[in-house]
């Protein structure tokens, strides 16, 4: 089985295809930013606000389509802040729905392993009555925080791969 590196952060990483999408798309005022810290680690931080029907911050990465044939899980090396986040994927970047997997962070470096078949379809927070993700195509990944409360957050991301 071949591991596929989706992104490996370092001081030379190009973040051009990483885009922050906050709840401002629906009138909210949450704020976040994504950048490389001095150690070359992807750093996602901000403040989630519930004002104006808001409540989420997300950063997404789009890339050329990948087909995950024999791969069974995503492996993400990260360091969180003890909060819950969602890892999301899209088979096509133009799809309205995503496939979602919530995960809990600790305040230490950890490797989150996400079974491909456990990513469930959802649209605007609602689970859809469709099959789970099958790995047939992958064009976008997203990290999202939206715990229905006002909070600051910080997520460090070192590497993302599929095994």
C-alpha positions as CSV (number, residue, x, y, z in Angstrom):
1,X,0.0,0.0,0.0
2,X,1.4,3.4,-1.0
3,X,1.2,6.3,1.3
4,X,0.1,9.5,-0.4
5,X,1.4,12.7,1.1
6,X,-1.3,15.3,0.8
7,X,0.7,18.1,2.5
8,X,4.0,18.2,4.5
9,X,4.6,21.5,6.2
10,X,8.0,23.1,6.2
11,X,9.6,26.5,5.9
12,X,9.3,26.4,2.1
13,X,5.7,25.3,2.0
14,X,3.5,27.1,-0.4
15,X,0.1,28.0,1.2
16,X,-1.4,29.5,-2.0
17,X,-4.0,26.7,-2.2
18,X,-5.0,27.0,1.4
19,X,-8.0,29.3,1.9
20,X,-9.7,30.5,5.1
21,X,-13.5,30.4,5.0
22,X,-15.2,31.8,8.1
23,X,-18.9,32.2,8.9
24,X,-18.9,35.6,7.3
25,X,-20.3,33.7,4.3
26,X,-23.5,33.6,6.3
27,X,-23.2,37.0,8.1
28,X,-21.1,35.8,11.1
29,X,-18.0,37.7,12.4
30,X,-15.7,34.8,13.4
31,X,-12.1,35.4,12.4
32,X,-9.2,33.1,11.7
33,X,-5.8,33.0,9.9
34,X,-3.6,30.3,8.5
35,X,0.2,30.7,8.3
36,X,3.6,29.0,8.7
37,X,5.1,29.5,12.1
38,X,8.9,30.1,12.5
39,X,9.3,26.2,12.7
40,X,7.5,25.7,9.3
41,X,4.4,24.3,10.9
42,X,1.0,25.1,9.5
43,X,-0.7,27.2,12.2
44,X,-4.5,27.8,12.2
45,X,-5.8,30.1,14.8
46,X,-8.7,32.5,15.5
47,X,-11.8,33.3,17.4
48,X,-15.2,31.7,16.8
49,X,-18.2,34.1,17.5
50,X,-21.8,33.2,17.7
51,X,-23.0,36.7,16.7
52,X,-25.1,37.2,13.6
53,X,-25.9,33.5,13.4
54,X,-22.2,32.7,13.0
55,X,-20.2,29.9,14.8
56,X,-17.5,28.4,12.6
57,X,-14.0,28.9,11.2
58,X,-12.5,26.7,8.5
59,X,-9.4,26.4,6.4
60,X,-9.5,24.3,3.2
61,X,-6.9,23.0,0.8
62,X,-7.7,22.2,-2.8
63,X,-5.5,20.1,-5.1
64,X,-5.5,18.0,-8.2
65,X,-7.8,14.9,-7.9
66,X,-6.4,11.9,-6.0
67,X,-7.9,8.4,-6.3
68,X,-7.5,6.5,-3.0
69,X,-7.6,2.9,-4.3
70,X,-6.0,0.7,-1.6
71,X,-5.7,3.4,1.0
72,X,-7.7,2.9,4.2
73,X,-7.1,6.0,6.4
74,X,-5.9,9.5,6.7
75,X,-3.0,10.2,9.1
76,X,-2.7,13.7,10.4
77,X,0.2,14.8,12.7
78,X,-1.0,17.8,14.7
79,X,-1.0,19.6,18.0
80,X,-4.3,21.0,19.2
81,X,-5.6,23.0,22.2
82,X,-7.9,20.3,23.7
83,X,-10.8,21.3,21.6
84,X,-12.9,19.3,19.1
85,X,-12.4,19.9,15.3
86,X,-13.8,18.4,12.2
87,X,-11.7,16.9,9.3
88,X,-13.7,17.2,6.1
89,X,-13.1,16.0,2.6
90,X,-14.8,16.6,-0.8
91,X,-14.8,14.2,-3.7
92,X,-15.3,17.2,-6.0
93,X,-14.5,20.8,-4.9
94,X,-17.8,22.0,-6.4
95,X,-19.9,19.6,-4.3
96,X,-22.2,21.3,-1.8
97,X,-21.7,18.5,0.8
98,X,-18.6,17.3,2.6
99,X,-17.7,14.1,4.3
100,X,-17.0,14.8,8.0
101,X,-15.1,13.2,10.8
102,X,-15.0,14.9,14.2
103,X,-11.8,14.5,16.3
104,X,-10.7,15.6,19.7
105,X,-7.3,17.2,20.2
106,X,-5.0,17.2,23.2
107,X,-2.4,19.8,23.9
108,X,0.4,17.4,22.8
109,X,1.6,16.3,19.4
110,X,-0.5,13.4,18.2
111,X,-1.2,11.5,15.0
112,X,-5.0,11.3,14.3
113,X,-5.9,8.3,12.2
114,X,-9.2,8.6,10.4
115,X,-10.7,5.6,8.7
116,X,-11.8,6.6,5.2
117,X,-15.1,4.8,5.4
118,X,-16.0,6.6,8.7
119,X,-16.3,10.0,7.0
120,X,-20.0,10.7,6.8
121,X,-21.8,13.0,4.4
122,X,-23.1,16.3,5.8
123,X,-24.4,19.7,4.5
124,X,-24.5,22.8,6.8
125,X,-24.1,20.6,9.9
126,X,-26.8,18.2,9.0
127,X,-26.0,14.5,8.3
128,X,-27.2,13.3,4.9
129,X,-28.9,10.1,4.1
130,X,-26.2,9.0,1.7
131,X,-23.3,6.5,1.8
132,X,-20.1,7.3,3.7
133,X,-17.0,8.4,1.8
134,X,-15.6,5.7,-0.5
135,X,-12.2,7.2,-1.3
136,X,-12.9,7.1,-5.1
137,X,-11.9,10.7,-5.6
138,X,-10.4,13.5,-3.4
139,X,-10.0,17.1,-4.3
140,X,-10.4,19.1,-1.1
141,X,-9.7,18.7,2.6
142,X,-10.8,21.1,5.4
143,X,-10.2,21.6,9.1
144,X,-13.2,23.2,10.8
145,X,-14.0,24.3,14.3
146,X,-17.7,25.0,15.2
147,X,-18.5,23.8,18.7
148,X,-21.6,26.0,19.1
149,X,-19.8,28.3,21.5
150,X,-17.6,31.4,21.5
151,X,-13.9,30.4,21.8
152,X,-10.4,31.1,20.7
153,X,-8.5,28.2,19.0
154,X,-5.1,27.2,17.8
155,X,-4.3,24.1,15.7
156,X,-0.8,23.2,14.5
157,X,-0.6,20.9,11.5
158,X,2.7,19.1,10.6
159,X,1.7,16.6,7.9
160,X,-1.4,15.1,6.2
161,X,-1.2,11.8,4.4
162,X,-3.3,8.9,3.3
163,X,-2.2,5.3,4.1
